[in-house]
């Protein structure tokens, strides 16, 4: 996810890069979710991800944070749980063994339950695309609860969980500044986006081909850090046509997960 904080507009947006997005990384199945691991993880993995984001979006993010299951659970539990409306009944295998079942409706989720919610995708019409929408919605609820006056007492524990366990090139001062900026922007109306594209098949693997010009349009609308607009010539975006990888330069409409009625 790319998080954008606009100091002048006092606005926050979150833009998801689908995990199956096709990238030019030389792998047999060139997906975005392989970039971190192929680079060996850690600092090398983070730098590789930032390089790939720059290739796709035309700018390099100011920082990067890798959050694993343990950190995610610790943050949610440090807040005393997060109240969230689960969109549908779901059963998810737990990383620690067994299964976790959640039922549709608003409820207080602890760390393990929140992790199950954010990992679930098999029951959605658009699988990973809708999972990203639910993840964004959950993070918005988490941020709204965390930065509300009643949640301020949990901020030290949340901050410590991130500093102790998350992989990041952001300093403690960076994180404190970003937290203060988020407070000033407000978290009640975080805008949510997913890079526009479509499902494609590449040698039997399910992938996601981006609509190149639509990606550029979205970047300029919500996250371009430059004074000049980014153009299609500033990015390198691939899709599949006729079984082969080709540059993607056209426009297309993204699936609107927010309009889907879960059942």
C-alpha positions in Angstrom: 0.0 0.0 0.0 1.1 3.5 -0.8 0.1 6.0 2.0 0.0 9.6 0.9 -0.3 12.5 3.4 -1.1 15.8 1.8 -0.1 18.6 4.3 -1.7 21.4 2.2 -5.0 19.7 1.6 -5.0 18.0 5.0 -5.9 14.7 3.3 -4.8 11.1 3.6 -5.1 8.4 0.9 -4.2 4.7 0.7 -3.5 3.1 -2.7 -3.0 -0.6 -3.0 -0.7 -2.3 -5.5 -2.3 -5.7 -6.2 0.0 -8.5 -5.2 -0.3 -10.2 -8.6 0.7 -7.0 -10.5 3.0 -7.9 -13.4 6.5 -6.4 -13.0 9.7 -6.6 -15.0 11.8 -8.5 -12.4 13.0 -11.4 -14.5 11.1 -14.1 -12.6 9.3 -16.9 -14.4 6.0 -15.5 -13.0 6.9 -11.8 -12.7 4.6 -10.6 -9.9 5.0 -7.7 -7.5 4.7 -10.0 -4.4 7.9 -11.8 -5.4 10.1 -8.6 -5.5 10.9 -8.5 -1.7 11.8 -12.2 -1.4 13.8 -12.4 -4.6 16.0 -9.6 -3.3 16.7 -11.5 -0.1 14.3 -9.5 2.2 15.4 -7.1 4.8 17.0 -3.8 3.6 17.7 -5.2 0.1 14.1 -6.4 -0.2 12.8 -3.0 0.8 15.1 -1.2 -1.7 14.0 -3.6 -4.4 10.3 -2.8 -3.7 11.0 0.9 -3.7 12.8 0.6 -7.0 9.8 -1.4 -8.4 7.3 1.2 -7.1 9.3 3.9 -8.8 9.2 1.9 -12.1 5.4 1.5 -11.8 4.4 5.0 -10.5 7.1 7.3 -11.6 8.3 8.4 -8.2 10.1 6.8 -5.3 8.3 6.8 -1.9 10.0 8.7 1.0 9.9 5.6 3.2 9.0 2.0 3.5 7.7 -0.3 6.3 7.3 -4.1 6.2 4.8 -5.3 8.8 4.6 -9.0 9.6 1.8 -11.0 11.2 3.2 -10.6 14.7 3.5 -6.8 14.5 0.0 -6.6 13.1 -1.5 -8.6 15.9 0.5 -6.7 18.5 -0.7 -3.3 17.2 -4.4 -4.4 17.2 -4.1 -6.0 20.7 -2.3 -2.9 22.0 -5.4 -0.9 21.1 -7.7 -3.3 22.9 -9.0 -4.5 19.6 -10.6 -2.7 16.7 -14.3 -2.4 16.1 -15.1 -3.3 12.5 -18.0 -4.5 10.4 -17.1 -7.9 8.9 -18.6 -8.0 5.4 -19.5 -11.7 5.3 -19.1 -15.0 7.1 -15.6 -16.3 6.7 -13.3 -19.1 7.9 -9.5 -18.6 7.7 -6.6 -20.9 8.6 -4.6 -19.4 11.4 -0.8 -19.2 10.9 -0.5 -20.6 14.4 -2.7 -23.6 13.6 -6.4 -24.3 13.5 -9.1 -22.1 12.0 -10.7 -18.8 12.9 -14.4 -18.2 11.9 -15.9 -14.7 11.8 -19.5 -13.9 11.1 -20.8 -10.9 9.2 -21.6 -7.8 11.3 -20.0 -5.2 13.4 -17.8 -6.5 16.3 -14.7 -5.9 18.3 -11.8 -7.9 16.6 -8.7 -8.9 18.5 -5.3 -9.3 16.8 -5.8 -12.9 15.6 -9.3 -12.1 14.4 -8.2 -9.0 12.6 -5.4 -10.9 10.9 -7.9 -13.5 9.7 -10.1 -10.8 8.3 -7.2 -9.2 6.4 -6.0 -12.5 5.0 -9.4 -13.8 3.7 -10.0 -13.6 0.0 -11.3 -16.9 -1.4 -15.0 -16.0 -0.9 -14.9 -12.7 -2.7 -16.0 -12.2 -6.3 -12.7 -10.4 -7.1 -10.5 -12.3 -4.6 -7.4 -10.2 -3.9 -8.9 -6.9 -5.2 -11.7 -7.1 -2.7 -9.4 -8.3 0.0 -7.3 -5.1 -0.5 -10.5 -3.0 -0.1 -11.3 -4.8 3.2 -7.7 -4.3 4.3 -7.9 -0.6 3.5 -11.2 -0.3 5.3 -9.8 -2.0 8.4 -6.7 0.2 8.4 -9.0 3.2 8.2 -11.0 2.0 11.1 -7.8 1.2 13.1 -6.4 4.7 12.4 -9.7 6.4 13.2 -9.9 4.6 16.6 -6.2 5.1 17.3 -6.2 8.8 16.7 -9.5 9.5 18.4 -9.0 11.1 21.9 -10.2 7.9 23.6 -7.4 6.0 21.7 -4.5 8.2 22.6 -3.5 6.1 25.6 -2.7 3.2 23.2 -0.4 5.3 21.0 2.8 4.6 23.0 2.2 0.8 22.8 1.5 1.0 19.1 4.6 3.1 18.4 6.7 0.7 20.4 5.4 -2.4 18.5 6.3 -0.7 15.2 9.8 0.3 16.5 10.6 -3.1 18.0 9.4 -5.4 15.2 8.6 -3.6 11.9 11.3 -3.4 9.2 11.5 0.2 8.1 13.9 2.9 6.9 11.9 5.5 8.8 13.3 6.7 12.1 11.4 7.1 15.3 11.3 10.9 14.6 9.9 10.2 11.2 7.1 8.0 12.7 6.3 10.6 15.3 6.1 13.3 12.7 3.9 11.2 10.5 1.6 10.4 13.4 1.3 14.1 14.2 0.6 14.9 10.6 -2.1 12.2 10.5 -3.7 13.8 13.5 -3.8 17.1 11.8 -5.2 15.7 8.6 -7.9 13.7 10.4 -8.6 10.0 9.7 -12.4 10.0 9.3 -12.3 10.2 5.5 -9.2 8.4 4.3 -9.5 8.0 0.5 -9.0 4.4 -0.8 -7.7 3.4 -4.2 -6.4 0.4 -6.0 -4.2 0.6 -9.1 -6.5 0.1 -12.1 -6.1 -3.1 -14.1 -7.5 -6.5 -15.0 -6.9 -10.1 -14.4 -4.7 -11.7 -17.1 -3.1 -15.2 -17.6 0.6 -15.6 -18.1 1.7 -19.2 -18.8 -1.1 -20.6 -16.6 -0.5 -18.1 -13.7 -3.2 -15.7 -12.6 -1.7 -12.2 -12.9 -2.9 -8.6 -12.8 -2.1 -6.3 -15.8 -2.3 -2.6 -15.0 -3.9 -0.1 -17.3 -0.8 2.1 -17.8 -2.4 5.4 -18.7 -5.0 5.0 -16.0 -2.3 4.4 -13.4 -0.5 7.6 -14.5 -3.8 9.5 -14.2 -4.4 8.2 -10.7 -0.8 9.0 -9.6 -1.3 12.6 -10.8 -4.6 12.9 -9.1 -3.7 11.6 -5.6 0.0 11.0 -5.0 2.3 12.8 -7.3 5.0 14.5 -5.1 6.3 16.6 -8.0 5.2 20.0 -9.4 5.1 18.6 -12.9 2.8 15.8 -14.0 4.1 12.3 -14.4 3.6 10.9 -18.0 3.4 7.5 -19.4 7.1 7.9 -20.5 8.1 8.2 -16.8 6.9 4.7 -16.0 7.3 1.1 -17.3 4.2 -0.9 -16.9 3.6 -4.3 -18.4 0.6 -6.5 -19.2 -0.1 -9.6 -21.3 -1.3 -9.7 -24.9 -1.2 -12.8 -27.0 0.6 -14.7 -24.3 3.5 -12.3 -24.2 4.5 -9.4 -22.0 4.0 -6.0 -23.6 4.0 -2.4 -22.4 0.7 -1.2 -21.2 -0.3 2.3 -22.2 -4.1 2.3 -22.4 -6.9 3.4 -20.1 -9.5 1.2 -18.3 -11.9 1.2 -15.4 -10.9 -0.5 -12.2 -13.3 -2.8 -10.3 -15.2 -0.9 -7.7 -15.0 -3.1 -4.6 -16.9 -0.5 -2.6 -20.1 -1.1 -4.7 -20.0 -4.9 -4.3 -22.7 -6.4 -2.1 -21.2 -9.2 0.0 -23.2 -12.4 0.6 
